Amino acid sequence: MVFPNTRSSYSGNEALAVLPCSSLLQIAAVRHRHRCAEPHGLTGHSGRASAGRATEPGLAREMPLENGDTATQRGQQVNGEVSGTPRLRGMRDPPHRDTTAPEGNRTEVTAAGWELGPALGGEDVTPGGTPQRAGQQEALMTELSELVQKVVKSSSWWERHGVDISILACSFLLLPAGFLCLRSAQAIPFLVGVLTLGVVHHTLTVKGSHLASHNALTESKSWSKVWAIFFIELCSAFTVEQGIYNHVKIHHGYTNVIGLGDSSTWKIPFLNCYVYMFIAPLAVPILTPLVALGLLRNVEWKAALRTVCCMFLGFYCHYWLLLHVSGFQSPWSALLCMLLTRSLLAHPYIHVNIFQHIGLPMFAPDRKPKRIHLMSLGVLNLPRNALLDWSFGHSLISCHVEHHLFPSLSDNMCLKIKPIVSQYLKQKKLPYNEDTYSSRLWLFLQRYEELMVHAPPITELVGIQ
């Protein structure tokens, strides 16, 4: 699945990837906090007001989202501080905010040449430190969009959609070989079958679902709906409506905004570092359908019935093929093989979803910068990797910044516009975050408590110095 940071009824925020990003571990991201009313705003780690005023007891105010939906904003007390952080209906309270800002990461704001300090009355600031109005910031995004649009218009259908469709088609063609290899009593062919089915599963559920959620597989709205149901519900065992809302509307609309798109649903604070990073991902295939079933209460009964039918059909087809094609003799051995193949790339799936957002600047809902600054600050690219590029797609690995700026583009198009986007951001003195997989893994192992247990401090953006 590709909803790396799904948001709905579980914690302060994706997305899951997957879908999505992205969405599988939300059910475990429980936050234990008490609500109370205070007439003050949220105080950040420096004591400055940073997230608006809290409402009176029992009252909630609505914050419009990009699609016209609303997010509920409640006053809540966290360790003596009152939070006005917007929350979707059903969201649990976020954990208390850590008082220490992340240090030592070369992808962070201060390390990238940005200087943080007191906010200046809501004005955005230019590289020279002078106030820059919203219109000027929007002009940057407009200019970049025009450059990208020229590339898209000059690209063929094969570049826009064909390459990624071919990868998905090849994955389907590999399925028979994978199931037949599992018939072998020898170790090497059997392992080849496990690896083949594992890679195919993640290609369909992560890459396929992610592209389908953004309507990037086809320009037809009708076929986009069909592919979304096929990849997200049949292959990934998730619900289309909640997956797209959580990933596309919330995670992409409010990337790294506290209480909405801050990726907090990926956090499981009661797990220690090594259990979360290396053992918990094995439970992803089990948690995914459980989370999906829990979200069905938020959709219409017809959509819920369709989702349940598609989920059952997907699981049963996999199970039936293992018994009748691969020759498994017992139901338990077939189920164990299903778990093994479906969790084969679960570790990098979880890691990628946290590496590319958590630890980067976070913003209060009423203090977030404009889109181009929000995405350049709060999104990170990882290096290209043949296995992950094939299974997850460029937009989730090496072109994540480009994907968040232009989410409707396919993986191949994100790769094609990457030189333009990176050059433009660097030319305008905007951050273009890149780091290696091993560097991010080491960072999270060292600072797991700070990044994954405690809530991040709110970044008060002043400008680039």
C-alpha positions in Angstrom: 0.0 0.0 0.0 1.1 3.6 -0.6 -0.5 5.7 1.9 2.5 6.4 4.0 0.7 8.7 6.3 -3.0 8.0 6.4 -5.1 10.3 8.5 -8.5 9.6 9.7 -9.6 8.3 13.0 -6.4 7.2 14.7 -3.9 9.9 15.5 -2.9 13.4 15.0 -2.5 13.0 11.3 -0.8 10.3 6.3 -1.2 9.2 4.3 -0.2 6.0 4.2 1.4 5.3 1.1 0.3 3.4 0.6 -2.0 4.4 1.0 0.5 5.7 0.5 1.8 6.9 1.9 0.7 6.0 3.2 -1.5 4.0 6.7 -0.7 0.5 7.8 0.3 1.1 11.4 -2.4 3.7 12.3 -4.3 1.3 14.4 -1.4 1.1 16.8 -0.6 4.8 16.9 -2.6 5.5 20.1 -2.2 8.8 21.9 -3.2 9.1 25.5 -4.0 12.7 26.3 -6.6 14.5 28.4 -8.7 17.4 27.0 -9.5 20.5 28.9 -10.4 24.1 28.1 -8.1 27.1 28.4 -8.5 30.6 26.9 -4.9 30.6 25.7 -3.1 29.5 22.5 -0.7 26.7 22.0 2.7 27.5 23.3 5.6 25.9 21.5 8.9 24.8 22.9 10.1 28.4 23.2 6.9 29.6 24.9 5.6 31.6 21.9 2.0 31.2 20.8 2.0 29.1 17.6 -1.2 27.3 16.9 -4.1 29.6 17.5 -6.6 29.8 20.3 -8.3 26.9 22.1 -12.1 26.7 22.1 -14.2 26.7 25.1 -15.1 23.4 26.8 -17.1 21.0 24.7 -17.0 23.3 21.6 -15.2 22.6 18.4 -14.5 24.8 15.4 -14.2 23.6 11.9 -11.2 24.2 9.6 -11.8 23.9 5.9 -9.7 21.5 3.9 -8.7 21.8 0.3 -11.7 19.7 -0.9 -14.3 21.5 1.1 -14.3 19.0 4.0 -13.6 20.1 7.5 -11.2 19.4 10.2 -12.2 19.8 13.8 -10.1 22.1 15.9 -10.3 21.6 19.7 -8.6 23.1 22.7 -6.6 20.4 24.4 -4.2 20.5 27.3 -0.9 18.7 26.9 1.5 18.8 29.8 0.1 22.0 31.0 -0.1 23.6 27.5 -3.3 24.1 25.6 -3.2 23.0 22.0 -5.3 24.5 19.3 -4.1 22.0 16.8 -6.7 21.1 14.2 -7.8 17.5 14.3 -10.0 15.5 12.0 -13.1 14.1 13.6 -12.2 11.0 15.5 -8.5 11.8 15.8 -6.8 11.2 19.1 -4.8 13.9 20.8 -1.2 14.2 19.7 1.6 13.5 22.2 3.3 16.3 24.0 5.8 18.4 22.1 9.4 17.8 22.7 11.4 20.8 23.9 14.5 20.1 22.0 14.7 20.7 18.2 16.4 18.0 16.2 20.1 18.5 15.6 22.9 17.1 13.5 21.0 16.3 10.4 22.3 17.8 7.3 18.8 17.8 5.8 17.3 20.0 8.4 16.4 23.7 8.0 19.3 25.2 9.9 21.8 22.9 8.3 20.4 23.8 4.9 21.0 27.5 5.4 17.6 28.5 6.7 17.4 30.5 9.9 14.6 30.1 12.3 13.3 32.7 14.6 10.2 34.7 15.8 7.4 34.9 13.3 6.8 38.3 11.7 3.1 38.8 11.9 2.3 36.1 9.4 4.4 37.5 6.6 6.5 35.2 4.4 10.1 36.1 4.0 12.4 36.2 1.1 16.0 34.9 0.9 17.3 38.3 1.7 15.3 38.5 4.9 12.8 41.1 3.7 9.0 40.5 3.9 7.6 38.6 0.9 3.9 38.6 0.3 1.9 35.5 -0.5 1.5 36.6 -4.1 5.3 36.6 -4.6 5.6 33.1 -3.1 2.8 31.8 -5.2 4.6 33.3 -8.2 7.5 30.9 -7.5 5.2 27.9 -7.7 3.5 29.3 -10.8 6.9 29.7 -12.5 8.0 26.2 -11.6 4.7 24.8 -12.7 5.1 26.4 -16.1 8.5 24.9 -16.5 7.2 21.5 -15.6 4.1 21.8 -17.8 6.3 22.4 -20.8 8.1 19.1 -20.1 4.8 17.3 -19.6 3.2 18.6 -22.8 6.3 17.7 -24.8 6.3 14.1 -23.4 4.7 11.2 -25.2 2.0 8.9 -23.7 4.7 6.3 -23.2 6.6 8.7 -20.9 3.5 10.0 -19.1 1.9 6.6 -18.4 3.2 3.8 -20.5 6.5 3.1 -18.6 4.7 2.7 -15.3 1.9 0.7 -16.8 4.5 -1.6 -18.4 6.1 -2.2 -15.0 2.8 -3.2 -13.5 2.0 -5.4 -16.5 5.3 -7.2 -16.2 4.6 -7.8 -12.5 1.4 -9.5 -13.4 3.2 -11.7 -16.0 5.7 -12.8 -13.3 2.9 -14.1 -11.0 2.6 -17.6 -12.7 6.4 -18.1 -12.5 6.4 -17.2 -8.8 3.6 -19.6 -7.9 5.1 -22.4 -10.0 8.6 -21.9 -8.3 6.9 -22.5 -5.0 6.1 -26.1 -6.1 9.7 -27.0 -6.0 11.1 -29.0 -3.1 14.5 -27.5 -3.6 15.6 -24.5 -1.6 16.8 -22.2 -4.4 13.7 -22.4 -6.7 11.5 -22.1 -3.7 13.3 -18.9 -2.5 13.1 -17.5 -6.0 9.3 -18.0 -5.9 9.1 -16.2 -2.5 11.2 -13.3 -3.8 9.3 -13.1 -7.0 5.9 -13.0 -5.3 7.1 -10.6 -2.6 8.4 -8.1 -5.2 5.3 -8.5 -7.3 3.0 -8.0 -4.3 4.7 -4.8 -3.3 4.8 -3.5 -6.9 1.0 -3.9 -7.2 0.1 -2.7 -3.7 2.6 0.1 -3.2 3.4 1.4 -6.7 0.1 0.5 -8.2 -2.0 1.8 -5.3 -0.1 5.0 -5.1 -0.4 5.8 -8.7 -4.0 4.9 -8.7 -4.8 7.1 -5.7 -3.4 10.1 -7.6 -5.1 9.2 -10.9 -1.6 9.0 -12.5 -2.2 5.7 -14.4 -4.6 7.1 -16.9 -6.2 10.4 -17.9 -9.7 8.8 -17.9 -11.7 9.4 -14.7 -13.7 6.3 -15.2 -10.7 4.1 -15.6 -9.0 5.8 -12.7 -11.8 4.7 -10.4 -11.6 1.2 -11.7 -7.8 1.0 -11.2 -8.1 2.5 -7.7 -10.6 -0.2 -6.7 -8.4 -2.9 -8.2 -5.1 -1.9 -6.8 -6.2 -0.4 -3.4 -9.0 -2.7 -2.4 -8.4 -6.0 -4.3 -4.6 -6.0 -4.1 -3.9 -3.9 -1.0 -6.9 -4.8 1.1 -7.7 -1.1 1.9 -10.7 1.1 1.3 -10.5 3.5 -1.6 -12.4 6.4 -0.1 -10.5 6.6 3.2 -7.2 5.8 1.6 -7.5 8.6 -0.9 -8.8 11.1 1.6 -6.1 10.4 4.1 -3.3 10.3 1.7 -4.2 12.8 -1.0 -6.3 15.3 0.8 -4.6 15.3 4.2 -1.0 14.2 3.8 -0.5 16.0 0.5 -2.6 19.0 1.4 -1.0 19.5 4.8 2.4 17.9 4.6 4.2 18.3 7.9 1.4 20.4 9.4 1.0 19.4 13.1 -2.3 17.6 13.7 -3.0 16.9 10.0 -0.2 15.9 7.7 2.6 15.4 10.3 3.0 11.6 9.8 2.3 11.0 13.5 0.1 8.0 12.6 3.3 6.1 11.8 4.4 6.5 15.4 4.0 3.7 17.9 5.5 5.2 21.1 5.1 2.2 23.3 7.5 0.2 21.1 11.2 0.6 21.6 13.5 1.6 18.7 14.6 -1.9 17.5 11.2 -3.5 17.8 9.6 -0.7 15.7 12.4 -0.6 13.1 13.0 -4.3 12.6 10.2 -6.5 14.0 7.0 -4.5 13.9 7.0 -4.2 10.0 6.4 -7.9 9.8 2.9 -7.2 11.1 2.0 -4.9 8.2 0.1 -7.5 6.2 -2.0 -8.3 9.3 -2.6 -4.7 10.4 -3.6 -3.4 6.9 -7.0 -5.2 6.6 -7.7 -4.6 10.3 -7.2 -0.8 9.8 -9.2 -0.9 6.6 -12.1 -2.7 8.4 -12.0 -0.1 11.2 -12.3 2.7 8.6 -15.3 1.3 7.0 -17.6 2.9 9.5 -16.7 6.2 7.9 -17.9 5.3 4.4 -21.3 4.6 2.9 -22.6 1.0 3.3 -22.4 0.4 -0.5 -18.7 1.3 -0.5 -18.1 -0.7 2.7 -19.7 -3.8 1.1 -17.7 -3.4 -2.1 -14.5 -3.0 0.0 -15.2 -6.2 2.0 -15.9 -8.2 -1.1 -12.8 -7.0 -2.9 -10.6 -7.6 0.2 -12.0 -11.2 0.6 -11.6 -11.9 -3.2 -8.0 -10.7 -3.1 -7.1 -12.8 -0.1 -8.9 -15.9 -1.3 -7.4 -15.8 -4.8 -3.9 -15.7 -3.2 -4.7 -18.5 -0.8 -6.4 -20.6 -3.6 -3.4 -20.3 -5.9 -1.0 -21.3 -3.1 -3.0 -24.5 -2.5 -3.9 -25.5 -6.1 -0.9 -24.1 -8.1 2.0 -24.0 -5.7 0.9 -27.3 -4.1 0.8 -26.4 -0.4 -0.6 -29.3 1.6 -2.1 -27.4 4.6 -3.9 -24.1 5.1 -1.4 -23.0 7.7 1.6 -23.5 5.4 -0.2 -21.5 2.7 -1.1 -18.7 5.2 2.5 -18.6 6.4 3.7 -18.2 2.9 1.2 -15.4 2.3 2.6 -13.6 5.3 6.2 -14.1 4.2 5.7 -12.8 0.7 3.4 -9.9 1.8 6.0 -8.7 4.4 9.1 -9.2 2.2 9.6 -5.4 1.7 7.6 -4.2 4.7 10.8 -2.9 6.4 11.8 -0.5 3.7 8.1 0.4 3.2 7.9 1.6 6.8 11.3 3.1 6.8 10.7 5.1 3.6 7.5 6.6 5.0 9.1 7.9 8.1 12.5 8.8 6.7 11.1 11.3 4.2 9.1 13.5 6.5 9.7 12.9 10.2 12.7 14.9 11.5 12.1 17.6 9.0 10.5 21.0 9.9 6.9 20.8 11.2 4.4 23.7 11.1 1.3 24.9 13.0 -1.8 24.9 10.8 -2.1 28.7 10.9 1.6 29.3 10.5 2.5 27.1 7.6 4.4 28.6 4.6 3.2 28.6 1.1 3.1 25.4 -0.9 6.5 25.5 -2.6 8.2 26.3 0.7 6.2 23.7 2.6 7.2 21.0 0.2 10.8 21.9 -0.2 11.2 22.1 3.6 9.2 19.1 4.7 10.0 16.4 2.1 13.2 14.5 1.4 14.5 12.4 -1.5 16.4 9.1 -1.0 18.9 7.9 -3.6 17.9 5.7 -6.5 17.6 2.0 -5.7 16.8 -0.5 -8.4 14.6 -2.8 -6.2 12.8 0.0 -4.5 12.4 2.1 -7.6 10.7 -0.9 -9.3 8.5 -1.9 -6.3 7.7 1.4 -4.8 8.2 3.8 -7.7 10.4 6.9 -8.2 7.8 9.2 -6.6 8.2 7.4 -3.2 12.0 7.1 -3.3 14.3 9.4 -5.3 11.6 11.9 -6.5 9.5 12.4 -3.4 10.0 16.2 -3.5 8.9 16.3 -7.1 5.9 14.1 -6.3 4.7 16.4 -3.5 5.0 19.4 -5.7 3.2 17.7 -8.6 1.3 14.7 -7.2 -0.7 13.9 -10.3 2.4 13.0 -12.3 3.5 9.4 -12.8 6.7 7.9 -11.4 8.5 8.2 -14.7 7.4 11.8 -15.2 8.6 12.7 -11.7 12.0 11.2 -12.6 12.0 13.2 -15.9 11.2 16.6 -14.2 13.6 16.0 -11.3 16.6 18.0 -12.9 14.3 20.9 -13.5 12.8 21.0 -10.0 16.1 20.5 -8.2 17.8 23.2 -10.3 15.0 25.6 -9.8 14.8 25.2 -6.0 18.5 25.5 -5.7 18.5 28.6 -7.9 15.9 30.2 -5.8 17.9 29.3 -2.6 15.1 27.0 -1.4 15.9 23.7 0.4 16.2 20.5 -1.7 16.5 17.8 0.9 18.4 14.6 0.0 19.9 12.0 2.2 21.0 8.3 2.0 18.9 5.4 3.3 21.8 4.4 5.7 22.2 7.9 7.0 18.5 8.2 7.8 18.4 4.8 9.4 21.3 5.7 11.7 19.6 9.0 12.5 16.4 7.3 13.6 18.3 4.7 15.6 20.2 7.4 17.5 17.2 9.7 18.0 14.2 7.4 18.0 12.8 8.8 21.3 13.0 12.4 20.1 11.6 11.7 16.6 9.2 8.9 17.1 8.0 9.0 20.7 7.7 12.8 21.4 5.9 15.2 19.1 8.3 17.4 17.1 8.7 21.1 17.9 6.8 23.5 15.7 9.1 25.4 13.2 8.6 29.1 13.1 9.9 30.0 9.7 11.4 33.4 9.2 13.3 33.0 6.0 16.5 32.1 4.3 19.6 34.0 5.4 
